Amino acid sequence: MPTEEEQHRLNAGLAEVPRHVAVIMDGNGRWAAQRGKPRTWGHQEGARAVRAVVTRARELGVPWLTLYAFSAQNWRRPADEINALMALLIEFCQKERQLMMDKDIRLRVIGQRDRIPAPARFAAETVERATRDNRAMTLQIALSYGGREELVSAARQLVADALAGRIDPEDVDESALSARLWTAGAPDPDLVIRTSGELRVSNFLLWQIAYAEFVVDPRLWPDFGAADLDEALRTFAARERRFGAVRAPVR
Ligand code: FPP
């Protein structure tokens, strides 16, 4: 008898799923503009898509899912848009906490925590604490996140550790740096999905996506749903990953 996850994968035409899927959720503003509505409406509808994608990824047994919700550069947006995004995050944490407990999902925030306004940080950290022992899936939400900012923070920690004698500079290697990133402990993403057809990395997981496959979907984020995630995973499954070698390594 296949497990429930295996059955969902079979139904979706998937033999296996990536260990880590990372998503650049783009196009909320355009989605709203096309309908003559304010950008905040687009984000609200974007939050619906977040629920759908988290639920589907969990059903399929994807162990790590990272969503780019707010970049370190997004602080340049108008205050009302920032406030609306923070309010949506709070709502998501409050409404979906039970879902995360029921589905064994652990929440982890990655980014500049100290820049996140207290009510949003409190809401997210409350769910992080409640879900910390959940194991089926880790949902990483990138908030005030920037790949360069993350690398600078890791470099600072390495220098501080070296000056304090906690690490010998000779021992600074990839794993020493990875261990000081906000994503410490997470496997590197296998697949990055970007919606709205844009072909940019936008400062997302710069170190971690060194060998990730990219799938760009033309749909705007609020239109992206469970079936579109399935399609992206099928596209990924058809790719041959070589990691710099001539042939794909045997897994
Ligand atoms: C990009 O669209 C989207 C964002 C900057 C925010 C993503 C946020 C959500 C989907 C909702 C809240 C998130 C959670 C986790 C509950 P854009 O505004 O840059 O769109 P545009 O490029 O069309 O202007």
Residues whose N, C-alpha, C, O or C-beta is under 5 A from the ligand:
A	BS01	FPP	M25 D26 G27 N28 G29 R30 W31 H43 G46 A47 V50 Y68 A69 L88 L89 F92
